[in-house]
Amino acid sequence: MRQPHFPSWLQIGPTEGNTVTARGSGKKEAFRGFPPDGLQFLKQLKRNNNRPWFQSHKDDYEKYVKLPTQELVVRIGEAFRRFAPEMVADPKISVYRIYRDTRFSRDKTPYKTHTAAVFPVRGLPKNSGPGLYFHISPEEVLVGGGIYMPDPALLRAVREHIAAQPRKFIDIVEGRAFRKAFGELEGEQLQSMPKGFSADHTAASYLRYKQFLFGELYPARIAVTPRLLPTILDCFEKGMPLIRFLKEPAARAVSSSDQKRSMVAESIFV
């Protein structure tokens, strides 16, 4: 993951996708970023990660963290109309809950100390295909996307898609725009080639990937400035060629899975 860099156009104030309509007026207002109290709340939560403290400060969470996250998602959705209309940006779908699932974790602290949102491809399951993502914490702002934990069927479909169109895939992940923005493709990899794929394949090194990820890290202070939204949009737009490549095998994997479930259901009632 590359170190943060700020394109010069981010220094000149609000740009397309960074404005909102003020209630009761026809004027446009810039999305100014998170209130500083939002990061302060997350810092305090990290030191007081327990239910009594959270409950006594829940109003602060709602006002300074949850609502700004929802507003940010809405603004991203407005910008998607321009460069990524197939992506879903809905606060009810995109925004992650602050409550941690501690059932299988040694860490039993009940709350996440960051706020986050995911943007799936329309028509695909939220966490079963490619998507875009951001999170904001007191330490960093992470913006990126890809496929994080594909199930075996999806992983196989992605590898087959890469094997069938290696030049198209390589042109994306080794292209100047992608490399300048994100560096190399990230994700866990196998030590050897997966079954059914040749080590001599043009894209052999990528066929070993188990995850397909890209992203950039920024200092947390950007979250409280007007640069937050255009920074996220810049990252998302540069990552969309890979998202579009990955959505094709994802759609096939989902369709195949649906067909299998349908066949099983039919056999039960025969």
C-alpha positions, 0 to 999 in steps of 0.5 A: 500500500502506497504512502498517502499523496495529495493531488494538487487539485485537492488543495483548491477546495470543493470539487464535483461531488463535494457539495450538498444542498442546504436544507431550506435553501437552494444553495450548495454547501461543501461537505466539510469533513467530520467534526473534530469531535468525531475523531475525539469520540473514537479516541475516547472510545478506544480508552473506554471500550465498554458498554456503560461508557458508550451508553452514556456517550451514545448521543455523541456517537450519533451526532459526531460519528454516525450521522457524518458517516451517513452523510458522506455515504450519500455524497459518495452516492451522488458522485457515483452517478458520474463515474460508477453508477453500478455501485451501491451507496446507501447508508442502510446498506453501506455503513457498518455497525459500530458493534463488534461480533465477539463470538469467535474473537479473543478480543471481547471489547464490544465496539469498533474504534473506527467508522467504516462503509462498503460500496458493493456492486448493484445486484451482487451480495454485499460481502460476496463480490468486489466493492469499494471501502473506506474507514476512518479512525483516530490513526488513519483514513483507509480508502480502497477496494477489491475482493477481500474474502472470496468463497471458493466458487468466487475465487475460482471464477476470478482466477478463470476470468484472469486466465481467460483475459490475462492481458486485460487484467495485467493492463489494469493492475500494472497500468500507470494509473493504478500503479501510481495510485496504489502500487502493486495489487495486494492480498494473500497469495498461495506459495504454489499454483492453484490446481488446474492452472499452469505455472507458465501462464502469462498471469501466473503470479496473479493466479496465486492470489487469494485476495485482490485488494488495492488501497491508500492510507492517509493521515487521520487529520484529513478526515476533518477537512474538506479534502476527505470526500474528493480524496475518497472519490479520487481513489474510488475512480482510479480503482473502478477498472479493477472493480469492473473486471472483477464484477464479471466473474462475481456475477457468474459465480452468484448466478451459478450458486443461485442455480444450484440452490434452485436445483436442490430446492426442486429436488426436495419437493419432487 
